[in-house]
Amino acid sequence: MSGWAKKRFWKETTVEKEEDGFGVRLDGRAVKTPAKAGLVVPTRALADAIAAEWDAQDGEIDPTTMPTTRGANAAIDKVRHQHGEVADMLAAYGDSDLLCYRATQPQELIARQEAAWVPLLDRAESELAAPLQATSGVMHIDQDAKSLAELRARVHALNEFELAAFHDLVSLSGSLVIGFAAAYEWEPIERLWDVSRIDETWQEEQWGVDEDAQAQAEIKRAAFLHADRFFRMAR
């Protein structure tokens, strides 16, 4: 059975214990991913969230209202088979992390960045054994090889479901450190999103809000918050 039938055809959605996790069934038939793999996830919480998305469908099935299902599909169909490549791609953010590149002016923006970003870099040093250097401007600076290796090892240690969520935490924020800050709950997730957008918020304060940009930012914010929830359910 395809995981993306066009119309609802089932009456009952259930979660079943499987040999290697938890699966979702529609009238007793196992849901599969778009690549026809079994949609089996590591935790009951994640399976319950997926089942709730399927159970909420009425008439036409709308995948855009099923972010947990889509995340699980990505973990199984893509990340599982490319784990090393995805982990390396995300680990590479450490060598050009957003938090390491400060504005050159004005001083108020610099102070705002430092107040929010320095504590996270300090925790990366103390808790991840990965000190990173900061600079002013956008010219690339090389980071310590041992720090990058430590961060890379931590990314590679994530399972495919955690890594699928971690991908969005890092790529949407532009920061590997913020991704780890979310994973280890250093600060509330809403605060971490705001921290990742200090530059954009500053520009809005100076020049006003662009409605299209604001709409796109809200979509990204929702995806960032969902990635955090997915990450926790996958643990």
C-alpha positions in Angstrom: 0.0 0.0 0.0 1.3 3.4 -0.9 1.7 5.8 2.0 0.2 8.6 -0.1 -3.2 7.4 -1.2 -5.2 10.4 -2.6 -8.4 9.9 -0.5 -9.1 8.5 3.0 -10.1 4.9 2.6 -9.7 3.6 6.2 -11.8 3.9 9.3 -9.3 3.0 12.1 -5.8 4.2 12.7 -3.7 2.2 15.2 -0.1 1.9 16.4 1.4 -1.5 16.6 4.6 -2.8 18.3 7.0 -4.1 15.6 10.2 -6.1 16.0 12.4 -3.0 15.5 10.1 -0.2 16.7 6.5 0.9 16.2 4.4 1.0 13.0 1.2 2.7 12.0 -1.7 0.7 10.6 -4.8 1.8 8.7 -7.6 -0.8 9.3 -4.8 -3.2 10.1 -2.7 -2.5 7.0 0.8 -1.2 7.6 1.6 2.3 6.3 4.6 2.4 4.0 6.9 5.2 2.9 6.9 6.6 -0.6 9.8 4.2 -1.4 7.6 1.3 -0.1 9.6 0.7 3.0 7.8 -0.1 6.2 7.0 3.1 8.1 8.5 1.9 11.4 9.8 4.4 13.9 11.9 4.0 17.1 9.5 5.3 19.7 5.9 5.1 20.6 5.7 8.9 20.9 6.7 9.3 17.3 4.4 6.6 16.1 1.5 8.2 18.0 2.2 11.5 16.4 2.2 10.0 13.0 -1.0 8.1 13.7 -2.7 11.3 14.8 -1.8 13.0 11.5 -3.3 10.1 9.5 -6.4 10.0 11.7 -6.9 13.8 11.2 -7.2 13.4 7.4 -10.7 13.8 6.1 -11.5 13.2 2.4 -8.4 14.3 0.4 -5.1 13.4 2.1 -3.0 16.6 2.5 0.7 15.7 3.1 1.4 19.4 4.0 -0.6 18.7 7.2 1.5 15.7 8.1 5.0 17.0 8.9 5.8 14.1 11.3 5.0 11.5 8.7 7.1 13.4 6.1 10.0 13.6 8.6 9.8 9.8 9.2 9.6 9.1 5.5 12.7 11.2 4.9 14.6 9.5 7.7 13.8 6.0 6.4 13.9 6.6 2.6 16.8 9.1 2.5 18.8 9.6 5.6 19.1 5.9 6.5 20.8 5.3 3.2 23.0 8.4 3.2 23.7 8.8 6.9 27.4 9.6 6.5 26.9 12.1 3.7 24.1 14.0 5.6 26.1 14.0 8.8 29.2 15.3 7.0 27.1 18.1 5.4 25.7 19.2 8.7 29.1 18.9 10.5 30.6 21.3 7.9 28.4 24.1 9.3 30.9 24.1 12.3 33.6 25.5 10.1 31.5 28.6 9.1 29.0 28.8 12.0 26.7 31.8 12.0 27.7 32.5 15.6 31.3 33.0 14.7 30.8 35.9 12.3 29.9 39.2 13.9 28.8 42.5 12.4 31.5 45.2 12.0 28.9 47.9 12.8 26.8 49.4 14.3 27.8 48.8 17.9 24.3 48.1 19.1 24.0 45.2 16.7 27.4 43.9 17.7 26.4 44.0 21.3 23.1 42.2 20.6 25.0 39.4 18.7 27.6 39.0 21.5 25.0 38.9 24.3 23.2 36.1 22.5 25.9 34.2 20.8 28.9 34.2 23.2 27.1 32.1 25.8 26.3 29.5 23.3 29.9 29.3 22.0 31.0 29.1 25.7 28.8 26.1 26.2 30.1 24.5 23.0 33.5 24.8 24.5 32.6 23.6 28.0 30.0 20.9 27.2 31.0 19.7 23.7 34.8 20.1 24.0 34.6 22.2 20.9 35.9 25.8 21.2 35.2 27.9 18.1 36.8 31.2 17.3 34.8 34.3 16.4 35.7 37.2 14.1 34.2 40.4 12.8 33.1 40.5 9.2 32.4 37.7 6.7 35.9 36.6 5.8 36.3 32.9 6.6 38.5 31.9 9.5 39.8 28.3 10.0 38.5 26.6 13.1 40.5 24.2 15.3 40.6 20.8 13.7 40.0 19.0 17.1 36.9 21.1 17.7 35.5 20.3 14.2 36.3 16.6 14.7 34.5 16.5 18.0 31.4 18.2 16.5 31.5 15.8 13.5 31.6 12.8 15.8 28.6 14.0 17.7 26.6 14.5 14.5 27.5 11.1 13.2 26.4 9.5 16.5 22.8 10.6 15.8 20.4 8.0 14.5 18.6 8.5 11.2 15.5 9.9 12.8 17.4 12.3 15.0 19.6 13.3 12.1 16.6 14.1 9.9 15.3 16.5 12.5 18.8 17.8 13.2 19.2 18.7 9.5 16.3 21.2 9.8 17.6 22.6 13.2 21.0 23.3 11.6 20.0 24.3 8.1 17.2 26.6 9.1 19.2 28.4 11.8 22.5 28.4 9.8 24.3 27.2 12.9 25.7 23.8 14.0 26.0 25.2 17.6 22.3 26.3 17.6 21.4 22.8 16.4 23.3 21.3 19.4 21.8 23.9 21.7 18.3 22.7 20.7 19.3 19.0 20.9 20.7 19.5 24.4 18.0 22.0 25.5 20.4 24.7 26.5 17.7 27.3 25.9 14.0 27.3 25.0 13.6 26.5 21.3 11.7 29.7 20.6 14.6 31.7 22.1 17.1 29.8 19.9 15.1 30.7 16.8 15.2 34.3 17.8 18.9 34.0 18.4 19.4 32.7 14.8 17.6 35.7 13.4 19.3 38.6 15.2 20.5 40.1 11.9 17.1 39.8 10.2 15.3 41.3 13.2 17.8 44.2 13.2 17.1 44.9 9.6 13.4 44.9 10.1 13.8 47.4 13.0 15.7 49.7 10.8 13.8 49.4 7.5 10.4 48.0 8.3 8.9 44.6 7.8 8.6 43.0 4.3 5.4 41.0 4.3 6.6 38.4 1.9 9.9 37.9 3.9 7.9 37.7 7.1 5.6 35.1 5.7 8.6 33.0 4.6 10.3 33.5 8.0 7.1 32.2 9.8 7.1 29.1 7.6 10.8 28.4 8.5 10.0 29.2 12.2 7.2 26.6 12.2 9.5 24.0 10.6 12.3 24.8 13.1 9.9 24.3 16.1 8.6 21.1 14.5 12.1 19.7 14.0 12.7 20.2 17.7 9.6 18.3 18.6 10.4 15.5 16.1 14.0 15.3 17.5 12.6 14.8 21.1 10.0 12.2 20.0 12.7 10.2 18.2 15.0 9.9 21.2 
